[in-house]
Each structure stands twice: as C-alpha cells, then as structure tokens.
C-alpha cells in the first residue's frame, strides 16, 4: 500500500482536483447512459415478447 502526500496545495493542485472530479462525473454519466440504454432496450424486448 502506498501513501501519497501532496504538498502542492496551490491553484494548480485545486484545478487538477476539479478536473479529476469533472472527469469522474463524465465517466459516471457515460456509464449511466449505457446502463439506461440497455435497460430501455431490455424492457422494450420484454414488452414485444409478451
């Protein structure tokens, strides 16, 4: 296990953290979009079968 200590707490570090946070939100939104699409298609197929 590694412990990382960041000593640069200036604007650059804050900007990097914000960019990382936005990147995580974009990644999560992409996963939700794909999961939602599969769920919709699955429900559509189930509806057509019945």
N, C-alpha and C positions, 0 to 999 in steps of 0.2 A: 504494500500500500504506500502510495506517495502522498506527501503533504505539500501542497503548493502555497507559498505565501507571496502575495502580490504586493510589492512595495510602491508601485507607481499608482497613486490614488488621484492623479490629476485629471484633467479633462479627457485626455486620450483614453485612460482606463474606463472612464464613465461612458464614453462614446462606444468603446468596444463592448461593454456590457449591454448597452442599449441595442446595439446592432445584433448581438447574440440573442437577446430576448426577442427582437423582431423576427429573427431567423427561426427561432423556436416556434413562434406563433404561426409563421408562414408554413412551417413543416406540419404543425398540428392541423392547420386549416386544410392542407392538402390531403392529409390522412382522413380527416372527417369528410371531405368531399368524395374521396374514393369509396369510403365505407358507406356513405349515404347513397351513392350511385348503385353500389352492389345491393344494398337493402331495397332500394326502389325497384331495381330490375327483378330481384327475387320475389318481391310482393306482386309485381306485375305478372311474372310467370305463374305464381301460385294462383292468382286470380284467373288467368286464362285456362289453367288446368281444371279448375272447379266449375 
